[in-house]
């Protein structure tokens, strides 16, 4: 990544340097440039993990925040701060300065002269203790390298729990029996987060199948591999101990052994691959022969796994299997009576670590060392498990580039097991300055790529919105959250304040981001015995008003999120208009009946989230927020005239639109909209016509959730070139909604049609890219239909269908099962009856 963003490695230097260079041309700016480069060198060498380097890097990051705060204050005071990264990208800087350097230089110099002295002191300290020497040391692989496989690859199956089904599924993927296709070399990758048992599963399958092959090998790659040694180990095992190529490099080894591999039926396990480069090098040596050879790889990274012919995704243990594994480890028999205290301790720990086998084994080992077992031992055992899990997941964390480390570390602000909505997480990342505009796509789309990569790296767990693969948010596994909270505290990145039935003190130091969780006891207060002036982000979840500091205490706040705080009222936001740098204001589930008129002074505000607040009317001053990119309002709120002025809007969610003026005159001006969710109090013909005309102007629209529409309206929607997700309700109860190739929809991937008694009727060529479809219909009105197919066979990209039935399921199962067999992509189908949840993971799935 380049400049103009904030990250955990360089602090705010990437953001402040472009601004500072426009104001000052002296040795201080040059020195900050050198510090920026040095901090990256420290991070890349992993020397930051060493004591003196860590302290030096932390102090410089703290200084960088102070520099940015000082510069931003000056620029805002003089009217020169115009944050518009994309608009200014052609000039190479995201800061448009309306004032002359001469008028500003003296003020900036005075404002940051103390910081210059602090930088000088820190650098003298660095020189005195020769901290930079460590930058020349070789890059270490990670904080902790877990032990690799022993020489004996046998597995004691009696000690394992919940792995039999996984082994059977993996063996089926290997396709050992069959015709010519099965005789080709096949690779299968096992993928999942650390601690799930990928290596154990690979060992088990290897021990079960190795006798069916002429030759076998089991090698571990690791994070920073010596590829020469990897190949030497693999070829040594394949030659049954006969090896005469110790002096050859990797390319020579591959050339020397390629002919022999072509003639062999071999079974190779390649464990713990961390990069495409390592896999591509190994793959180049595995020549595709016709001898039925098989290769299994294990990795934490989905991108690496996807390069195999097939992918097996590891699943966590079920709660019952987690208990069984724990009992096996700590008891002589599964029927052993645990006692109340042990049961309570175990239940809490198993819930926290949610089916992670390595964590379960660590819990068991810790419990065996505790005597007696009671409620008080919980913290001791949890501490030991946290210590081990932090080491395990540090491997994955330090393998991330700085911008992804930063975005991941930010998730420490959320409580355990919290459902984090993807869109609003990305808007927070943008407000914090973590996302860098790359010139080609919007900031939000860059943020989406960050989110997807964190899923790919197995660092966050995707949460689907209804249909399979439609990711709406994420959760952070308890073991990963332990690591994030630990690192966030160590780096002074986030200060966590969790109310454990006692008053909370912020302690000493200079917090930059505060996260207050579950401080909902009305008798408890927040002891603000230190200044909040340097805080950039305040996040409160499920907290009482007593825990809320006065907004007047904040000076540099960029993010203010008060979510589900029932006792916080409108008057607590009295001074919100004074937070001149605020970029994100989220009040979801907090009963704010009105916003102050001062909201219009927040000229840099990018996100305003007012869902579930009860706000009755938005102040007219909101129309001055020209940088607003995301606006979500409650179903009770009345819109003021002038929303059309908010031309930077990309995400608009309105749930009670009643004014024709907005729909007819203003909606069509919001041409940057990507997401539009809209509901009307009453949708008459005049309002609907105006709505559709306005939609035709929104050529960047990607997601649309709209009200009931007429059948002829589809062609207007189908002409939107970027539309990827469409949710509509059918107004017709007399015939199915016919969708033809002429209706368009060149980019649509998800389509939802609700409230239609007859469902859709897809004609040949309709919606060519649609992968997921959801609709409802009633069997009572289905007698006029020839079959139950709905034309689904004409959706050539179809992968999954969800059907909501108003009647019993039994009469349609056979027809839909027949559909899945004749469709070329064999889509899965979920049937849901009214008032019932889907059965199983994805409902009644027919394959």
N, C-alpha and C positions, 0 to 999 in steps of 0.2 A: 504494500500500500504506500501511497505517497503522503503528502502533507494535508493540512487543513482539517485534521480530525484529531480527537482526543483519544488516547489509549493508555492502557495500564503500564506500558513500558516507558513512554516519554512524557506522560502527564498531558499538560495543555500546550506543550511546545509546538507541536504540529499545527495547532489552531492559532497560536498567538504570533508566530514568526511572520506570516504574511502581513498581518496588521502592523506589527512593529516595524517591519522593513519599509513600510510606506511613510512612517513617521520619523524614524531615526536612521541615520546612516553613520554609525560610529562603531567602535570596537565592541560595544556591548552586544549589538545584534550579531556580529561575527562570532562572539564568544558563545552566544546561545545556539548558533548554528553548530558549533563544534560540540557543545554539550548534547544536542539532539542526536548527532551522529554517534557520540560516545555511548549514550544510553542504549542505542540499538546494538552497538557492538557488545555491550555488557550482556544484554538479553540474549543475543544470538550465541554467545559463548557459554551461557548458563552460569557465568561468574556472578550474576546477581544473587544467586542463592548462597553465596559465601558472605560471611558476616560484614566486613568493612565495605565491600562493594554494594551490598544490600542497603546499608545505612546511607551511603553516599547517593545512590540512585533514588532512594526514598526522599531524601532532603531536596534533591534537585527537582523532583516531580512536584513537591510541595511548593517550591519557589516558582515553578512554571505556572501553577494556578494563581499565585499572588500576582505575577506579572500580567496574566490575562485579565484578572479582575481590575487591576489598576488601569490598563489600557482601555478596556471596555467602558469603565467609568468616565474616563476623559472623553472618549469618542461620543458617548451618549450625551454627556453634559454639553458638548459643543455641537451636537446635532450631526455628527459625522458617521455614526455607525449604521450601516445599511447591510444587514446580513441577507444576502441572496446568492447563494453559491451557484446555482444553475444559471441565473441571469448574467452573472459576471464571469462565467467560465471562459468566455472568449478572450478575456483580458489576462487570464492566468492568475487572477486573484479574486477572492470572494468578498472583498471589502472595498466599497466605493467611498472614497473620502471626499467630502464636500468642502473641506476647509484646507487652508494652505499649511504646508509643513512648518513654515516660519511661525505661524500662530500657535502651533501645537507642540513643537519640539520642546520648548522650555517647560511647558506644563507637564508633559510626559516625563521629562528628565527629573523634575522635582518629585513627581508622584512615585517614581520607582528608584530613586537614588538609594534608599535604604535596601531595596532588593538587590541592587548592584553590589553593595557592600557585602551582603549575605552570600551572593554567588562567589565573590572573590574569596571569602573566608572558607567556603566549602571546597573550592578548588585548591586552595593552599593546604587544606587538611588532606585532600586526596593526594597531592604531590608529596606531602610529608610522610605519608604512610605507603606510598608507591602502590596505590590501589590498581592502577592501570596494568601492572605486570600480569595480573591474572587473565587479562584479555587475550594474551598470547598462548594461554594454555589450551590444549585440545578440548573441543566441545565434548562434554560428558553426555551420556545418553539420557539420564534422568535423575531425579532425586533418589529413586529407589528402583532397582531392577529385581523383580521377583525371581525366585529360583526357577530354573528350567527343568525339563524332564530328566529323571534319573536314567541311567543306562538300561535298567529293566523297564520295558514298556508294558508289562502285564498289568492288568487292572483287576482289582478285587470287586467284582460286581455286587457282592453281598453288602459292601459298605456304601453303595450308591443308592440314591432314591430319586424316582421321577425321571429317569434317563432312558428307560426301555423304549418308550414310544419315540423319543427323539432319535435313538439309534436305529429303530426300524424305519422311520421316515428317511433318514439319511441313506441307509442302505438301499432303499427303494429308488432314491434319486440317482444312485450310482449305476443303476440299470445293468447289472452283471449278466443277466440272461437275455438272449434274444438273437436277432439277425445281424446283418452287416452294420447297421447303425450302432448297435451296442458294442461292436468290436472296435469302434473308433476310440481314440483317447478321449476321455471325458474328465472335466474338472468340476468339482463342487466346492463352494466356499461356505464355511460356517462363519456367521457374522453376529456380533452383539457386543454390548458393553463389557468392560473388564469385570471379572469375577463371576460370570454367568456359567462357566464350565465348558467353554469352547474346546480347550485343550483336553479336558477329561473326556468329552464326547469323541474327539478325534482319536484319542488313545484307545478307547473302548472299541470303536469300529475297526481300527487297525488290528487290534488283537483278535477280533472276531473273523476278519477276512484275509489276513496276510497269508494264510496257508493256501489260498486259492490262486496265488500269484507266484511267478518264478523268483521275482526279486522284490525287495521292499526297502524303504528308507523313511526315516522320521527325523526331520531337521527343523531347527528353530532359527528364525531370521532375526527377530528383535528390532528395536527402534532405530539403532544406528549400527547396522550390520557390517561385519567384515565378510563381503560377498565371496571372497576367495576361500575363506574358511567354510562358508555355507556349502559351496560347491564341492570342496574337498570332502566334507563330511558326507554329503549326499552320494557322491560317486564311490566313496570308500564302502558305504553300506550296500550300494547296488552291486559292487564287485565282491561282496562277501569277504571283506578284509584284504583283498588283493589290490594294492594301489601303488602306482609308480610315477605319479605326476605331482609330487610335492613342490617342485620348483616352478610350476607353470602358473601364469596369471589366469584371470577369469575367462578371457576370450580363448586362450589356448586350451583350457580345461574343456570348454564347451565343444571346440572343434575336435579335440581328442576323443571325446566320449559320445559324440552325436551318432555315429554309425552303430555303436553297440546298443544305444537306447532304441534305435529304430527296430531292432530285431527282438526286443525283450517285451514280455508281459510283466509290467511292474506296477507297484502300488506305493505311492509316495505321499507322505503327510508333510506339508510345509506350514509350520506353525508360526503364528504371531508376525504377520506381514503388516508393515506400517505405511508403505508407500507404493504408488504405481511403478516407480522406477525399479524398486526391488523385484516386484512381481513380473514386470516386463523382461527383466534380465533372466529370471528363472524360467519364465515361459518360453524364452527363445531357445532354451536347452531341451525343453520337453517336446521333441518332435512328434507330430501326430502320426502314430502308426495304426495298424489294423489288428493289433494283438490283444485288444480288450484291456489296455492299461487304464489305470484310474489315479487321479490326484485329488487330494482334499487339502484345502487351505483354511487357515483360521485368521481372522482379522477383526479389528474393532471398527473398521471404516467401510461403509457401504459402497463407496465408489470403487475401492479395491476389490470387494467381493463381487461386484457386478461384472468384472472382467472374466469371471468363470462362466462355464456353460450353464450352471445352475447355482442357486443360492439357498442355503438353509439358514433362516433367521432364528437364533436362539430365543427361547421363551423363559421367563423366570419360573421358579417353582411355584406351584399353587400353595395357598396357606396351609393346607393339610400336609402336603409333602414337605414343606419347610419344617413343620412340627415333627414329622416322622424322622427327618434327617437329624434334627437336634436331639431327639430322644435316643436315636441310635448312637450318637456320639457321647452322650453323657450318662446313659443308663445301660444296664446289662440286658434289659428287655423292653419291648415297646409298651408293655402293660404296667411298667413301674409307676407307682404313685408319686407324682412330683411334689405334692404339697401346694397349698394356696399361694405362698410367697413365690415359689419358683414359677408357677404357672403365670402369675401376674407379670413378673419380670420378663419371662420369655415372650409373652404375648406382646408387650410393649416393644421389645427389641425386634421381634419378627415383623411387626407391622411397620416399623421404621425402615427396615432394610428390605422389605417387600420382595421376597423370593430370590434373593441373591445368594447362591450356594456358598460362595467363599465367605460372605458375612455370617451365614448361619454356622459354618464350621468355626469361625473365629469366636462367635458368641459361646459356642459349646466349650472351646478350649479355655476361654476366660472364666466361665462358670465352674469348670473343674478345679480352677485355682482359688476359688472363693469358698470360705468356710466361716460361719454357716451361710447358706443362701437365704436372703431376706430382701425386703423392699429396699433397704439402704444400699445394697450392693449394685443396684441398677446403674447409678452414675459411674461406679468403678468399671463395670463391664462395658457400658456404653463408651467410656473414654478409651478403653483398650481397642474396641472395635473401630472407633473413629480414627484412632492413630493408624491402624493397619490399612483401613480403607483410603485414608488420605494419601498414603504412600502409593497404593495401587493406582488411584485415579490421577495422581500427579503426572504419571506417564502420559496420559491422554491430554491433560491440560497443557503441559509444556511442549507438546507436539503441535499445538495450535499456533498460527501466526498471531502477532500482537492484537490486530483488530478483532479477531474472534475471541481471544482471551478476555478482552475488555467487555465485549457484549455478553459473554458467558458469566463473567464475574458479577455483572450487574444483576443477575438473577438471584443473587443472595439477598436482595431486598424483599423477596416474597416469602411468605410463611411456608412451612413444610406441607407438601401434598396440595399446593395451591394450583388451581387451573389458570394458567397464564395465557390470556388471549393474544394470538399472534399479532394482529394488526396494531393493537394498542401498545404492545411491547416494542414494536418497531418504531412507532411514533415517539416513544420515550427515548429509544436509542438516538433518534434524530435530534430530539431536544437536548440531549446530553452532549451532542457533538461527536458521537462515536462513528457516525456514518459519513463516508467521504464520497462526494459526487465524482463519478468517473467520466463524465462527459457524454455518455451514451444513453443512459437510462435515468429514471428519477431516483431521488434519495430513497424513497420507499422501496422501489424495486431492488436497489442495492441491499437494503436491509433484509428483504425477503431472501436474497441469495445467502446472506449471513445466517439467517435462521435455518435454511435448508442445509447448509454445510454443517451446522452444529448437530442437526439430526443425523446427517451422514456420518459424522464422527462419533456417534453413539453417546453424545454428551447430554442431550435432552431427549425426552420421550414424547413423540408426537401424539396428539389427541385429535381424533377424527370428528368431523361434524356430520354425524349421520352416516353417510356412505363411506365405504372403505376408501382409504387413500386421499380423502378430502380433508386436509389438515387444517384445523381451526385454531389450534393452540398447542401448548406443551405442558408437561410437568417435569420437575427435576427429581430424579431418584434421591432418596434420603442419603445414600452414601456419597453421591456427587455433591449434594447440598452441603454436607459436612466439609468437604474440601473447599467449596466456594466461600462458605462463611469463615473458615480458617484463613484463607488467603486474603479475603476482603479486609479482614481485621489486620493482618500482618502488613498489608500494603497501604493501610489507611484509605482504602478505596471506598468502603462502606462502613459506617458505624451502626451496628445492630443493637437495637434496644427492645428486648423482649421482656414483657411484664410477667414475672413468675411470682405473682401475688406479693409483690413488694414495690416500694417506690423505686423509681429508676433515676440514677444520676448519670449524666453524660461523662463524668470523669474529666480527666485532663486531656490536653491535646487540641487539635484544630480539625474537627470533622468536616469533611467535604460533602458527604452524602449521608443522610440520616434515614434509617428505616425503623419505624416503630410498629411493633406487632402485638396484637392482642392486649393492648393496654386499655381494656374495657371496664375496669373496676373504677366506679365513680369516686371511690375514696382515695385513690392513688393520684399522685401528681408527678409532673416531670420537673426535676430539679435542674433548672437552667443556670448553673453556677459558672458556666463559661459562655463566651460570646458565640452567637449563632451567625455572626456577620460573614464568615467565610463559607457557610453551607451553600452548596449549589443545588441540592436536591433534598426534598423532604417528602417521605413516603409513609403514610400512616394507614394501617389496615386493621379494622375492627377495634378502634380505639375510642375512648371517651373524650369529651371536651377538656377535662382536667389535664389530659396528657398533651394537649395542643399548645405549643408555644405561641406567643404573640407574633403575628406576621411582621410587625414593626421591627422585630429583632433580626430579621433577615435582610441582607443587603445585596447579595449576589445570587439570589435564588433563580434557577432556570427551570426546575421541575417542582410542582406542588401537586401531589396525589393524595387525596383523602377519600379512601374507599371503604364503604360500609361502616361509617362512623356515625352511629345513630343519634348521639347527643350534640353533634356539631351543627350549629345553626347559621343563618345568614349573617348575623352580626360578627361572627368570627372571621368573615372575609372582608370586613370593613376597609382594611388597608391593602387589599390585594392589588389595587391600581398603582401602588407605590413600588411594586416589584418590577422595576423597569426592564429587567433582563429575562422575565418569565417567558418560557416557550411552551410549556405544557401545563395545563390546568385540568385535572381529572377529579370529578366529584361523584363517581358512580356509587349509588346506594346510600348517599349521604343527604339527609333531608334539608336541602337548601331551597327555601321557597322563592328567593329572588337573588339576582346578582346586583352588585353595586354599579352605578353608572361609571365608576372609575375603571371598569373592565376595558373601556375603550382606550385607555392610556397604555395598555399592554401592546405596543406597536410591533413587538417581535413574537407575539403569541402564534404558535403553529398548530396546537391541538387544544380544543375545548370539548371536554366530554362531560355531558350533563345527564346521562341516562339514569333513570330511577331516582331522580332528585325531588320531583314534585314541583319544579319551577313552572309558574303559570305563564310568564311572559318574559321574553328576552328584551333587555334594554336596547334602545335605538343605537346607543354608542357601540354596540358590537359590530356594526357595519363599517367601523373604521379600522378593523383588524385586517389590513390588506395582506398580511403574510400568513393568515390562517389557512392551513392545509387540510385540517380534519375538524369537522363540526358534527357532534352528535347531541340531539336534544331529546327531552322527555316527551311522552305522548300527550302531556297536558300543556305544553308550551306553545304560545302564540308567537309567530315570527314577525319581526318588524319589517317595514318596507326598507329596501336597500341591500338585501342579502346578495343581490346580483353584483354588488361592488367587490365581493370577496372572490376575486378572479383567480386566486392561487389555490382555491379549494380542490382537493383531489378525492376526498372521502366525505360524503354528506349522508347523514342518516336522520331522517325526519319521520315522525310517527303519527302526526296529526295535522296534516296540511289542510287549510280551509280557505286560503285566499287565492282567488283566480289570478290576481296581479302577479304573485310570485311565480306561479306555474307558467303564465303566458309571457311575461315580460322579463323575468330574471333568471329562471332556471337555465334557459338556453345560453346565457352569457357565461356560464361556468364551464368553459370548454376544456379545462384540465381535469375534470372529474373522471376518476377511474372506478370509484365505488359509489353507487346510489341505492340506498334503501329508503323507500318512501311509502307512506300510507296516507290515505285521504279520509277526512271526516265524512265526506259525501262525494262520490265520483259521478257527477252528471255528465251528459254528453258534451257540454261546452268545456268542462274541466278536462275531460279525457282527450278531446281534440287538441287542446292547448298543450297538454302533457306530451302527446306524441309528436307534435311539431317541435317542441323544445328538445325532445330526445334526439331528433335527427341531427341536432347541432353537436351532440356529445360524442364526437368521433373517437375519443380516447377511452370511452367507457368499457370496463372489463367485467364488472359485476353489477347486475341489476336485480333488485327485488322489488316488484311492482304489484299493484292491485289487480283486480279483475279487469280483463281487457276483452274487447270484441275479437271475434275470430279473424277478421281482416287486418288486425293490427300486427300480425306476425311479420309481414313483409317489411314494415318500418323497423321493427327490432332486428330483423335478419340482415338489414343493410348496415348495421353497426359493425365496422370491420374488426374491432378489437374485443368484442364481447366474448367472454370465456365462460361466464356463469350466469344463468338466467333462472329466476324464480318467479312464476306467475300463477294466478288462479284463473280458471276457466269460468266464463259467465254463462256458458251454454249448458242446459240440462236436457237438450233434445237430440244431440248427435255428438260423436267424438270430435276432438280437435284434430283436423287433418293437417299434417305438416309435410310439405313437398320440397323438392330440390329448389324450386323457384323461390321459396321463402328465404333462402340464403343461409345465414349463420356459418360463415366460413371458418370461424375460430372457436366456436362453442365447444366446451368440454363437459360441462355439467348442465343438466336441464331438469327443472322441477315443475310439475304441473299438478296443482291441488284443487280440490273442490269440484272436479269434473266427474259427473256420474258415469260417463262413458270412457274416460281416459283418452289417450292420444291415439292417432292412427298415422304411423310413420310410413310415408311412401318411399319408393326406391330413390336413393341418392340424397335423402333428407339428412341434414345435420352430419356432414361427413366425418367430423372429428369428435363427436360426442362419445365419451367413455362411460359416463354415469348418468342414469336417468331415474327419476322418482315421480310417481303419479298415484292418484287414487281413483277408484271406480266402485260402482255398486252392482252386484250380481242381479239385483231385481230388475235393472234396466238393461241387462246384457243380452236378453233373448233376441234382440234384433241384430246382434253381431254374429258373423259367421264363425269366428273362432276366438280363442283367447290370446292370439299372437300379438295384437296391437301394432303389427308391422315391425316388431323389434328386430326381425331378421334382416331388415333393410338398413339398420344402423351398423355399418361395417366395422366401426372402431369400438363397439360396445364391450364393456368389461363388467359392469355391475348394474343391477336394476333393483329398486325398492318399490314395492307395490303396497299401498294402503287400501285394505278392503273394508267395505261397510257391512259385509256379511261373512258367512263361514268360508273357510279356506278350502275345504276338501275337494270341491268340484273343479278347481282350477289347477291343482297340483300336477296332474298328469299332462295337461296341455303345456304347462310351463316347463316341465321336465323334458318333454319332447323338443321344445324350443332350444333348450341349452345344448341338446345333443346335435341338432342340425346347424346351429349357428357356428360359423368358422372360428370364432374366438371363445366359444364355450363360456359365456358370461355366467356369473353367479346371480341368483335371484333371491331376494328377501321378501317374504310376505308378512304383513302386519295387520291384524284385525283392530278395529276401533277399540280404544280403551285398553289395549294391551301393549306391553313392551315386546320387542323381538325376542324370540327364544334363542339361547346360545349366544355366541359372540356377535354374530351378524344377523340374528333372526333365523327364520327357517330358510336355510340356504340349500338350493337344489343344484347339483352338479352333474 
